[in-house]
Amino acid sequence: MTAVAPEEEKKSSWKSSIFTTGNLLAGISVGAYFIPQAMAYGALAGIDVADGLAVAAVPVLVYMVLGRSKYMSVGPESAVALMAAAAVGPTAAALGIDPLTALSVTSMLVGGILAVGWLLKASFLADLLSKPILVGYLTGVAVLMALSQLPKVLNDYDLDTEPITALLQNDWQIPDYQTVAIAVVVLVVSLLCRRINPRLPGPLIGLILAILMGLIWPEVPKVGEVVLQLPTPQLSGLSLELCAALFVPALSIAIVSFTDVMVTSRAFADGQPPDPASEMRAMAAVQGVTGVVGGYPMSASSSRTALAAASGATSKLYSLIVVAVLILGPLLIPGVIAAIPDAGLAGVILYAAYTLIDPVEWRQLMRFRKRETAIAVICALFVVIFGILPGVIIAIVLSIGEFMARLARPHEGVLGYVPEMDGMHDIDDWDSTRTIPGLVVFRYDAPLFFMNAYDFFGKVKGVTPKGTKVVILNMEANVELDSTALSTLEDLHDALDEQGTELWLARVKRDVLIPMVKHGVAEVIGKDNMYPTLPTAVAEYEENFGEEEALDSNAD
């Protein structure tokens, strides 16, 4: 029996881990799906179709090395491509520089922002956009994407679609039925394939039909000759002024792209919880390297990731097969790619726009809470009316504003006992709740800080009638107190003391007790009036005041 050398065994294991049936199927399927997206989204971002194909392989390889998700497909993504185009167009025109340079600088800035975020452990950026904000934002982006393709669909390249008000000022021509038909065929075929079997590369099948239609109508505009090479931005236009002009758009793109990556990685975790810090580091490298080679900002593709999972990918190494398909496809069939009608690529983008709108999420929002539905609608309208970059900034502000509004006026309640139920419960939730005479047990469900401190004071005073012996604050949810809250807590003690009511605290966490001691309010309230649990505090009240309250009740 011949022994196998460790090096040969390791090499054989490495090869077998790549060429599994699942990886081969996933790589070929995702690669075939990827080619039309790389061309279409590259054009959407503002680079040549051939450059879009060449650049697409770079983020795939970088994420494969540094990322964690075995299914994740990082690369061109429609919303981020449109954001990049919206950022670069006006800036490049104003500064008189090459748009390719501005695109690559934007990508490098996004990478730098994510790298700093990783060093500062700021992966919470992925949580800045709430679900209503994301739903509304993506809907607005979908509308802008569809509008941006009107010139190709109608074969009228004089149309101005940005801002949206420009649509009313256009000198509309009779649409070219040939280009309209090609775009519609690609869109419909892509939708049908998605409905029949998500594993079918609908856009690719649609483009094949578009090529055949282009043979029938040879006069329709086509992609033309494709030379596979990385774009070459003009570094002579690089300046601090350019970086400063692109910083805010790059920050917006960084937040949106990283959020997209985290949402996708959580959806396809496959039993391995995603690590935000690792994903932020990987995406920083993806954006930086892509910018260095002349590309544009990238993101995660949920559709390609879902296709990889459905095809049975067994490891991240399926990405090597994807890259092979991306490179070999244009090299083996350059004439076929050159014959793709521009309207066909527009159909691919229209399909991508359709996939961004999620009717299920809209229905859930409308069933759940009208306020969140209104936020989603406002966000969508802002993106459509004011543009994608102002829209995303407004979206982030709205998201933070909504969060602060909830903390500023949280749920609160008086607690009591419910027959045959353990513990104390909100008296508004149960008709049979029993309270203890002379005692108010109150809970305020939020950290206490400057935006809700006075609301907290008013709510406690409002439920404490004269004659109340003790107010017990259940501090379980008050996990943070700022200086305003500490002073308000002292004011509350003094106000209750004036009407003959004692203030006790229950469930005070150590992280809250330390600032209370430093401030001095702990001494004012008295450590003897702080209890580790709510039942302990209630029992102490009944022992000290129970008989007195019973006598008062009998006297009445």
N, C-alpha and C positions, 0 to 999 in steps of 0.2 A: 504493500500500500504506500503510495507516494504522498508525502506530507505537502500541504499547501502553505506556501510562504505567507506570513502575516500581511505583507504589502499586497500580494495578489488577492488574498481573502478580503481585505479592506476595499480594494478596487472593485472586486466583484460585487460586494455588498452595496457600494455606492452606485454602481450601474443598475443593480436590481431595484434600488430604492427610487431611481428615476423612471425606469422603463416598466413600471407596473401597468397593468391594464387600465386602472383608473386614471393614472397620470397621463397616459397616452391619449385616452378618450377626452379627458378634460383639456389637455393641451391643444389638441386639434380642434375641439369644439370652440373653446374660448378664442383661439387664434383666428379661426374662420369668422367668428363674431366680431373680433377685435379690428380686423382690417378695414371694414367700412367705417367703423366708429373713429379709428385713428385718422382716416382721411377727412371725414366730415367734421370732427371736432377741431382738427388742426385748422381747417378752413374757417371754422367759426371763430377760433382764437385770432386768426389773421395771418397764418403762415401758409406756405405752399403745401399742396396735397402730398407731394413726395416728402417734404420735410416733416410733415405730420406723421407719416409712416415711419421714417427713420428715428424720430425722437421717441416714439411710443415704446420702443424696446428698452430704453434706458431706465425708466422708473420701475418697470417689471423686474429687471435684474437687481436693482438696488434694494427694493423691498424684499425680494426673495432672500437676500443675504441678511438684512437687518430686522425685518418684520417678524411677527410671531404667528399670525393667522395663516393656516395652511391653505385656506381657500381664497384669501384676499386677492383681488385683481386691482392693482394700482396702476393708473395711467391716465390717458385723456378722459375727461368727464365733462359733460355738456355745460352744466351750470357754471363750473369754475372756468371753463374755456371762455364762456360769454363774459364772465366777470373780468377776466384778463384783458379781453378785447375792449371792454368798456373803460378799463383803467388806462390802457396803453394808447388808444386812438387819440384822445384829446391832448394827452401829455406829449406824445411824439410830435404831433402837429404844432403844438405851442412852442416846443423847444427846437424844432427843426431837426430831429434825429431819426435814425432808422428805426421803424417799429419793431424789427427783430431784436435790436439792442434793448429796447424798452421792455419787451416780453421776457428776455433772458434775465435782465436786471430784476424785474418783478419776481420771477421765480427764485432768484438767489435771495432777494429780500425776504420772501416768504420762508425760505429755508432758514435764514438767519433768525427771523422772529421765532420760529418753532424751536430752533436750537437754544436760544435764550430762555424760552419758555420751559424747555426740558431742564436746563441748568437750574432754573428758579422753581422747579417742581410745580409749574403752572398748568398741569394737564386738566385742571378744572375748566379751562377754556372750552372744552368740548361740551360743557353743560350750560354755557351762556345762552344757547338758543333753545327755548322751550318748544314743546310739540306744536302749539298753535302758531308760534313764530315760524318754525320750520315748514309747516304745512302751507301757511300763507306765502312765505318767501318763495318756496319752490313753485307754487302756482303762478306767482308773478313772473318768475324767471321763465317758466314754460311759455307764457304769453309773449314775452320779449323774444324768446328763441323762435317761436313761430313767425312773429312779425319780421324778424331779421332775414328770414328765408323767402319772403315775398318776391324780391327781385329775381331770384333764381326760378321760383315756381312759375311766375308770370312772364318770365323772360323780358323783364323791363328793368334794366340795371340803372335807370335814372330815378327809380323810386327812392324816396327818403323815408325811412321807418323809425328814426330816432331823433328827437323824442317822439312819443306817440302822437302828439298834436300835429307833427309834420304830415301824418297820413291825410289829414284834412286839406293840406295845402298842395298835395301832389297833383300833377296833370296826368290823370289816370288814362292809360291806353287800353285797348281791347286785349285781354289776356291771350297768350299763345296757348292754344288748346293742347299742343303737343307736349310742352313742358309741364303743363298742369296735369295731363294724363300720366306722364312718367312719375311725377312726384306722388300722385294719388295711388298709383299701382304699388310703389315701394312702401308707402304708408300702410295701405290695406293688407298687403302680403305680410308685412312685419307684424301687424296686429293679429292676423289670422294664425300665423305660426306661434305667436305667444299664447293664443287661446288653445290651440290644438296640443302643443307640446313646447314648454319653455326651453327645452334643449335644442330646438330647431333654430339655426341661425337666420332668423327672419330677414334682417337687413341685408345679409349676403344674398339670400334667394331673391329678394326684391331687386337688388342691384343687377343680378344676372338677367332678370326680365327687363330691367331698364336698358341694359346693353343691347338686348335684342330689339327693343323698341327704337333705340338709337340707330340701329342699322336700317330700320324702315324709314326713319326720319333723320337722315344724315346731317341736316342743317342745324339741329339743336346743339347748343354749346356743350362741349365735353371737357373732361379733365386734361387730356393731352398727354404728351410724353412724360413719363415718370422716371427720374434718376434718383436712386436711393442713396442719399448722402445727408449728413447732418447739416443743419443750417449754419451759416457763418455770419453772426452779427458783427456790425461795425463798432469795434471798441472805441473808436475815436469819439463817439458820442457820449461815452461814459463820464459822468460828473456827479458831484455832490448835489447839485441842483436837481438832477434827474432822480437821484435816490430819495431826496426830500419830497419831491412831487409824487413819487410812487409809494411812499411809506404807508400812508393811511389805506390806500387800496390794497397794498400787500398785507397789512394787518387784517383787513376784512377777509381777504382770501384765505389767510392762515387759519382764522377762526372757522370759516365755513368748510374748508377742506378737511381740517382736523376733526371737526364735528361729524362730517360725512364718513370719515374713516372709522371713528368710534362707533357710530350708529351701525355701520355695516359689520364691523368686527363683533359687536355684541349680538347681532342677528344671526351670525354664522360662527358662534363660539365653539360649537361641537364639544361641549364639556370642558373646555379650557377657557376660563374667564380671561378676557383681554386685559392687558396691562397698559393703562393710558400712557405711562412714562415711556415704556418701550416703543409704543406706537408713535408717540411724539418724536422720539429720537429718530426712528426709521423715516418718518415723513420729512423731518428736517433734512436728512441726507438725500431723500428722493428729490425734494424741491431744489436743493442746492446743486446737486450733480446735474439735474436736468437743465438748470439755468446755465451752468458752466458750458454745456455742450450746445447751447443755443436754443433750448426748448422754452416751453411756457409752463405755468403752474399746473400741477396734476392733482388728482384726488382718487378716491376709491370709486369703483363702479359696482353698484349693488347688482346690476343685471349680469355682469360677467362673473362676479363672485358667486351668485346663485347658480349660474351655469356650471361653474367648476365644482360646486358642492353636489349638484344634481348628476354630474357626469362621473362622480366617484373618485375625485382627486384624493390621493393618499398622503401627499406631502406638498410642501411649498415648491418642490422641484418640478412640479408640472409646469411651472413658469418657464423652464428652459425649453419645453416643447412649444409653448406659446411664442417665445422669441424666435425660434426656428421657423415657425409658420409666418410670422411677421416679416422676416427677412427673405425667406425663400419664395414666398408668394409673389411679391413684386418682381423678383429676379427671374422667376420661371415664366410668369405670364404678364410681362410689361405691356404688351399690346392690348390685353384684355382690360387692364386697369386704365390705360389711356382712353379706352372707348367708353368709360362710364360717363353718362350725362351729368352735368352740374345739377340738374333738377333731381336726379336720382339721389345724390348726396343730400340735397335739400329734404327729400323724403325721409332719409335716415334721421336727420335732425328733427323733423316734425314728429317722427315716432319717439325720439328721445324726449321731446317736449311733452308728448302725451303721457309717457311713463312717469314724469315728474308730478303729475296731478293725481292725487290719491283720493278717489271718491269715498272710500271706506273711512279714511281718517276724517274727512269733512263731515260725514254722517255721524261719526262718534263724537266729534266736537259739538255738533248741533244738538245731539241728545244729552250731552253731559252738562255744558254750561254756556249760556248765551254770551257771557263776557269773554270767554276764550274764543268763541266763534267770531265775535266782533274784532278781537285782536288779530285773528288770522286774516279776516277780510281787509282790515286796515293795512296790514303789512303787505298783502298782495297788491292793493291799490297803490301804495306808496312806491313799490318796486316798479310797477308798470308806468306810473305817471312821472316819477322823479328820476328813474334810472336804477340800475342794479346796484351800484356802489352806494349812493345815498340811501337806497332801500335797505341794504344789509346793515348799515350803520343805524338807521332808524329801527330796524328789527331788533338789534342788540339793545338799544335804549329801551324799546318797548318791553323786551323780555326782562331786563333788570328792573324796569319800572313796575311791571306786574308783580314781580317777586317782592319788591319793597312794599308795594301796596298790601300784599297779603300779610307781611310781617307787621306792618303798621297797624292793621286792624284785624287781628287774628280771632279765632274762636275763643270764647271764655265761658265759664259756667260755674254755678253753685252746685256743690255735690251733696248727695244724700244717699240713704239706703233704700234698696229695692228688695221687697220680700222674696226669699228663696234665691237670692243672688249674692255672691261674695263680693266684697269690696264696696267702694262708693262710686256713684254714677251721677252723671249730669241730670239734674231734676227736670230739665226740659225734654229729656228723651223718654221719660217714663211717667205715666199718670199716677202710679202708686208709690212714688218716691216719698220717703219719710225723712225729714230733717230733725236735727236735735235742737230743742229749744235753747235760745241764748247763744247758739254757735252758728257761725257762717264758715263753711269750708269752700274756698274759692280756688279755681285753677285758671291760669292764663296761658294759652297754648302757643308760646313763642318766646324766643330770647327777648330780654328786656333791653331796649336801647333808646336813643333819643327820639326816634320816630313814633314809638308807641308808649313811652313812659307815662305821659300825661293821660293817655287813653286808659292805661292800666290803673292809674290813680282814680280816675273818674268812675271806672267800672266797679272797683272795689267799694268805693264810697257809696255808689248807687245801690248796692245790694246789702248795705249794712245799716239797718234801722237803729234808731236810738233804743237803748236798752240791751243791745247785743253785748254779751259778756266778752266773747273772744272771736277773733277772725283768724282762721288757720289758712295760710297760703300754701297750697300744694305746689312746690317749686320744681317738680319733676321735669317740666318742659322748659323751665327758664335756665337754659344751659349757658347763658352768657349775660353779663350785666356790664354796661358801660358806666361812665361817671354820672351821666344824666339819670340813668336808672337807679344808681345807688343813692343819689340825692333824693330822688322821688320816693324811694322806699323809706328813707328817713322821714320825709314829709308826711308820708302815709301813716307812719307810726305816731307822729306827733298829732295829726288830725284825729286819728282814732282815740288816742289817749285823752284828748280834750273832751270827747263824749263818753269817756269811761269805758272804752273798749280796749282790750289787750290785743296785740299783734303777735301771733306765733307763726313759725315757719316749719314746714315738714319737707323731707326729701331734698335737703340742701346739699348739692354736690360739692366736692372739695374744690373743684375749679371755680365755683361760684363763691364759696366761703372765703377763699384767700383774698380776693379783691374786697369783699365785705369787711374783712378784718382790717385791711390796709386803709380803707376809706373811713372806718369808724362806725358804720351803721350796725355792724355786728354787736358792738358794745352797747349801742343805744337800744337795740331790740333785746339784747341779753342772750347769752349762750344757753341759759336754762330754758329759754323759750324756742329753742331750735331742736327738732326731733328727727331721728334718722328715718322714721317711717310715718305714714299718715295714721295707721291704726294706733301707734304709740301716742301720737298727739291727741287723738280723739279720746283714748282711754284716760289720759291725764286730765282732760277737760271734764269728763264724766266723774272722775274721782274727786276733783276739786269743786265743781259747780253743779254736779248732777242733783244732789239733795237740795241745794238752794233753789234750783229751777223747779224741782218738784213741789217745794213748799210754795213758791210763787204761783204755780199753776193751781194748787189747791185753794189758795187764798182768793184767786180770781173766781 
